[in-house]
Amino acid sequence: MSSVLYTMDKLPSDILLAFATLLDVEDLLSLLATCHWIRALSEEPALWINCIRRIEGVQMHPVVLSTGDVAALPRAQLKAMAHRAARILRNLASSSPRLERIQSIGSPLLEGHFKFFIPGTRLLLTNAPGRVECWDVIHARLVASTTLDRLRILGTNCVSSGSDVLFSAVVLESGPLAGHHNGIVIESLAVIRIDLSDLKNINITTVVSPRIIHEARHTPHTADIFLTEKLMGIACRGPAFTVEAVSLLCWPMDSSQPVSSIQYPFSQASGPTVRMVGLSFDAGSGILYGLSPVSVINNDQSVVYSIPIRPVDGSIDPAAPMTTTTISHSYDDGPREYQSGSSSGSATTFSSHAKFGVRAVARFCRHFIQLGVPGAEHRRRRNYLVFLTGTAHGPTSDSLLFETLGDYHVAGYSGRYLVFSSPSAGGAHALGMARLLERESELQTMHFLGGSVDARDVSIQAVDDILGLVAVWDGKRKCVDVYSYSGDWGCGTTGNPTWIKSDS
């Protein structure tokens, strides 16, 4: 029997294209560099469409802020996005990943503001009481702003809706809640809309709910909020320290529609200590997940509660059953001759994380006390991360981070990249990253080189894991420094933003 030997240049183009779509982006770019004939494949839009889908769906790396189809993007933009993703992945996979400062914004307007990246856009949203500003961090200029008295953005959780990007917010009553140092009175719910349809004329608008006047013991944390294109929800603890005082406020983000207030659906998770759970809503299935506990993470397990709600108004069928799933963890017993003391934690439960297989990212801190030796100098602390991962049907597993994670950390849009500050070699403090690899049981940790940053002097403000940007506030110099780990040090972030219009 005779055999036929095919060389690459003899293969039909459709066969070669099908083969190329099976490659990770780094291998694809290496293939395209082999010869002129194969490089001609880069003119095929289908090559880059499938490449972007593979980067996000298989390599689990965020490329675009969107719920739509990447096929709507021009070939040149798809190609540029793939190259940027390859540079980021190549830098992070190296033995010495680099972080370079590309801009400093020294405006006094930024001091004391909350800061949030709009992923994939090079835009930084800032919020001081009653004012929202949008900054282009590459050109260090203010591009849009709006004012609304006593407006406060609630967290970095954002969603795209067409050409708009949405952030959840509240309007506060003036003055604190009587009798509670951290208490607040929520006057209305609000949504911030940033219109990116015209990059030369970015527009910020606010949609405010009807007046509600709701008392809360504190400003809702990031984990107390869920946000979709059509519904936002906030869990609020009332002045009384009881389960009955916890409410779930839901609003369809229409100024003509009322805010509904229902009994907190996860009261079984709260128990007598009224522990709040992290909220995550899957609009496709109509399932509201409660990831518990968040404020105090159990040493051995996390519990995931789920209950169906109406995606239109957040109402719950009284007959709807609540289901539970238990996820076990594996923590060590701590240093020898030490006993475990208290533990504490916090979590983010962004809806955007679910697209990349992450339901929550929780920080867990355990304190140890040396047996028989009093004094604070004989206490030890270990910091962990718990990544709750899973499919659209809910969390299924977890991965743990090394124990030297510092106190400051910010998760990116995908939930698979988290920038932290911690001691590095030689005792200095540096910025590092925890990266959940595509194989969900593997976690990569690293300290960045370069950037001329001492993490003791700065606080991490925001992370854009689409463009590979980190924003930190330098308290000594009173400025926002923008760092890049993209491999092109910001040169590739000056083009069009990487959102696409969704079908809705």
N, C-alpha and C positions, 0 to 999 in steps of 0.2 A: 504494500500500500504506500503510495507516494504521499508525502506531506507538503503542505504549502506554508511557507514562512512569510508572515506579514510584518513589514516594518510600519512604524507609526504613521509615516507619510502615505502609506498605501491604504490605511483604514478609511472607510467611509466617514464623512464628517459627522453624521448623526451618531455613529457608534462612538467616535472619539468624544463627542460632546456628552454622551451618556456616561462614559467613563469619567470624564472630568468632573461631573456633578457629584461623584462619590468621594472626591478628595476634600480634605480639610483645606482651609484657605491658604495656609502656608505652603502645602504641597502643590496646590493648584497654581500659585504664582511661580513656583519653581518649574513646573511643567511648561507654563507659557513662555518661560525664558529660554527654553532649549533650542528653538529654531524658529525661523520666520514663518514656516508653514503652520506650525502649531500655534504660534502667537496670533495668527489670524482669527483663531477662535475667540479672542477677546472682543471682537466686533459683534459677537452674538449676544443680544440682550438676555437670552435665556440662560446663558452661562452665568451671568452675574446675578440674575434673579434667584437661581437655584443655589448659588454660592451664599448669598445673604441668608436664604432660608436655612441652609445647613449651619452657618455660623451661629444663628440663634437657636435653631431646633436641635442640633446635635452637639456643637461645641459649647452651647449655652452661654454665648457671649452677646451682650446687647449691642445692636447696631442702629436701631431706629426707634424713635418714640412714636408709636402708632398702633392702631388697631386695624388698619387697612391692609391692602395688598401691596407688597413692594414692587409688583409689576407696573404700578402707576408711575414709578420714578424713571427719569432718563437714564440711558445706559451709562453715560459719563459719571453721573452721580452714584450709581450703584457700584461702578468700578472703584471710585474714590473711597467709598465706604468700606469696601472689601479690603483695599490696601491699608486703610487706617486700622481696621480690626487686626490685620496681620501684624502691623507694627506694634500694636499694644500687646498682643499675645506673645510676640517674639521678645519684646523687652521684659515682660513679666516672667517668661520662661528662662531667661538668662541667669547665669550665676550671680550677676551684679546688676539687678534692675535699677534703672536710673530715674531720677525725679529732678526736673529742671524748673526753676522759677522763670516764668515767661512774662509776668506783669505784676505791677504793684499799683493799687488804687488807694490814694491817700486822702480821699475826701472825708472831711469831718462828718458828712451826712451818714456815713456807714457805721460810726461807732454806736454800739448798743443795739444795732438792728439784728433781727433774725435774718438769716441768709439761706437761700435755697436755689440750687441750680435748676433750670428748666432743661432736662436731659437732652443732649444732642443739639443744643442751640447756641452755645457759648454765652448764654444769657443768665445772669444772676439776679434773682428776685430778692429784694430786701424789704423788711417790714419793721418800721418803728410804729409806736401807737398812733393809729389814725392815718398812716401814710404807707403806700406801697410804691416801690421804685424798681425799675428794670435796668440793669447795667450790662453793657457789652464788655466782657472782661478782657477780650483780646485788644480792643482799642481804648479801654479804660474811659468809657464815656456813658453818661446817663442817656438812655434812649426813650424811656417812657415813665410816667408816674401818674398816680391818682391819689386822692385823699378821701377818707371817710372817717369821721370822728369815732374814735375808740374801736377801730377795726383791728383784729388780731388774727393772723394766719396761724392755723393750728399745727402744721407740720409739713414735712417735705413730701408727703404722699401726694402725687399729682397724676392726672389722667389726661389723655388726649381725646378730643372730640372734634372731628373735622380738622379745621385749621386752628382751633382753640386748644389751649392747655388750661386745665382747671385745677385750682387749689381750694381746699376747704378753709373756712374762717368763721369767726363769730364777731358780733358787735356787743361790747360789754357796756353795762350800766356804769356810770361814773361812781367811783368809790368802792371799797371792798365790802364783802359780805359781813354784816355786823356779827361780832363775836368770833370771827375766824380770820386769822392773820393772812392765810392764803386764799380765802374764799372769794368767789366772784359771783356776779349776777349777769347771766347771759340775757341780753335784750332781744337779740335776733341771731339766726344762723345766716351765713353768707357764703357765696362762692366767688372766687376771683377768676376772671376769664382774661387770658392773654391771647389776643388775636395776632397770629403770625402769618396771615395771608399776604401781608405787604410788609416786607422786612425794612423798608424805608419809612414806614409809618406804623410802628407797633402800637397797638392800642390795648389799654387795660381798663376793664369795666368790672363793676361789682353788681351782683344780683343778691338782694337782701330779702329774707323771709318776712312774713308778717311778725309783728311784735309778740314775744312769748313770755318774757320775764321768768327765767328759770334759775334758781339758786343752786350753786355747786360749791363743794368744799375746796376745789382747786381747778385751775385751768386744765381741761382734758389733755392727757398725754397722747403722744403719737399712736400708741397701741389702742387707745380708746376710740379711734376714728376709723371709719371706712368711707371710701369715695369711689363712685363709678361715674359713667357719663350721665346718668339720669337720677342718681340717688346718693345722698350722703347721710351718714349716721354717726351719732356721737353718744357714747355712754357717759353719763354724768352721775357722780355721787352727790346726793343731797346733803344738807346740813347735818341730819341725823346719821349716826354710824350704824345703820341697819340695812338689811337687804332690801326692805320695802322702799328705802330712800334712794335707791339706784334706779335711774330711768334710762331708756334708750330713746333718744330724739332722732326722728327720721324726717327728711324733707326732700321732695322731688326737684329741688333747685329751680323752682318757678316762683316768682314774687307774688303771684296770685294764689298760690297753693299754700295751705296751712302746714305747720310743723306738727307731726303726730308725736305724742309722748306715750310710750307703753312701758309696762313693767319690764325691768331688766330680764331678758330671757334666760340668762345663765345663773339664776339664783342658786341652783344646785351646786354650781361650781364655786360660788362665793362662800357659802357656809357661814358660820357665826362671825368670822373675822372679816367678812365683806371683801374678799380679794377680787380685784377687777381682772377680767380676762382680756387678751388681745383680740381685737375684732378683725376679721377678714371675710369679705363678702364676694361670692362667686355669682356675678349677675347672670351668667349663662344658665346655671342650674338653679338659681334662686336659693342657694344655701348660705346661711350666715354661720361662719365658724367662730368659735370662741377658743382661743389658745390659752390654756391655764396650767399652772399659775404664772403670772407675769411679774407681779410685784415681789413675790418670794418664790423662787423656783425650787421645787422639791429635789432632794439629792438623787433620787432614784428614777423619777419618771415625770413626764408631762402628760396632761390629759387634754384631748381635743374634743370639744363639744360641737355639735352641729344641729341646726334647726332650720326648716324652710321658712322663708319670709316672702312677702310679695315685693317684687322688684320695683313696683310703681310707687308704693307709699310706705313700705317697710312694715306693714301690719302682719301679725302672726295669727294663724288659725289656732284657737285654744286647744283643738284636738290634735294638733301636729306633735308628733313625738320628737323628743330630743335624744339623739344618739351620742355615744361616747366612744372614743378610741384612746387607748393608753399606749404611750411611747416610752420605752425604757431607756435610761442613760447609764453610762459606765464611768463613774467618777472614782478616782483613787481616794485613799483614806488620809491623804495629807502627809506632811513631814513626820518622820519618826519622832516619838516622844511628844507629839502634839495631839490635842483632841479638837474635834470640829466644834466651832462656835456658831455664830450667826451666819446667815446667807442672805443675799439680796440680789436683785436683778432688774433688767429692763428689756424691752423688746420693741422691734418694729414689725408691723404686719401689713406692708403696703400691698395693694391689689396688683401693682406692676410686678411684684416678686413672683406671683403665681405663674406668670407666663414662662418663667425660667425655672420652674420646679421648686421654688422656695416659698413656703407658707409663712415663715417667721424667722427672724434672726434675733436671738436673745443673748444678752450678756449676763453671766452668772458669776457672782463673786462669793467665795467661801472664806471665812475667817477661822484661823486656828489659834489655839492658846496652848502654850507650852505647859505641860503638866507640872504642878507643884512650884511654878516660878511666877510670881506676880509681876506686874509692870507692863506698860504698853510696848516696851522694847522687845518683849518676848512673845509678841503676837506676830502671826504671819498671815498673809493674804494671797489667795490664788484666784486669778481671773480666768474665766472660760468663755467660750462662745458656743451656743447651741444653734445649729442650723436645722430647723424643722423643714424637711423636704417632702415632696409628694406630688401626686398627679392632680388633675382637676377634681378628683373625688376626695381630696383631703390629704393632710399630712400623713406620712408613712414611716419616716426614719429620721435619724439625726446624725450629725457629725460634730466632733468636739475640737476646739482650738487649743493650742499650747497655753501654758499657764502664766506667761509673763505679759499678757495683754494689759495695756495701760488703761487709765480711767476714761480717756477720750476716744471715741470711735464714731464713725458715721458710715452708714451703708449706702451704696449706690442704688440706682434705679432698678437693677436686676435682683438685688439681694445676694448676689454671688461674689461681690467685691466689697470689702469693708476696710477702710483706712483707719489706722489707730496710731497712737503715740505710746512708746514704751522704751525702756532702757535697751540700748544696743551694746555692741562690743566696746569695751573700754569704759563703760559707765555712762556714756553720753546718752541723751534721749534723742530719738529719731522717729521719723514717720515710717510706718510699715504698712503692709497690706496682708489681709487674709483673703484667700481666693478659693472658693469652692469649685473644684474641677468638674469637668463634665461627668466623670465617674463619681457619683455623689458621696461615696465613702472616702474620697481622697480630698484632703485640704492642704493647700500650699500656703505657707507663711514666709514673709520676706521683710527685710528692711531695705529701704531705698538708699541709694548712693546719690551724692550730688545734691543740688538745690540750695545749699548753704542754709539749712534750717535746723535750729535746735528746738525740738518739740517742747522743751520746758517753757519757752517764751511765747508759744502760740497755742491757739485753740482751733481745732478742726471745725469748719463751718459747713462745708458741703462737698459732695463728691459727684462727679458726672462720669459714670463708667462707660458711657457711649463714646465721649470724646477723649476720655482719659485725663480729666482735669480734677484738681483738688484746690479748694479755696480755704485759706486759714486766716484767722485774725491775729495780727501781731500787736499785742498789747503795749509793747515798748515803743514801737514806731507808729502806732495808731493808724494802721493801714491794713487793707486786705491784700494778701499775696496770693497769686494764682500760680499753681504748679502744674506741670504736664508730665505724664508718664506715657504719652502716646507714641514716643519714638521719633516724632518730627518736631517736638518741642513747640507745639502751637501753630506751626506753619500750615498745617492741614486743617485748622479749625476756623479758617476765615471764609469758607464758602457758604453754601446754602445750609440751613439747619436740616437735620436728618429726621424730620417728621414727614408723614404723608397723610393725605386726606383719607379718612375712613369712609366706609360705605354708608354709615348712618347719617 
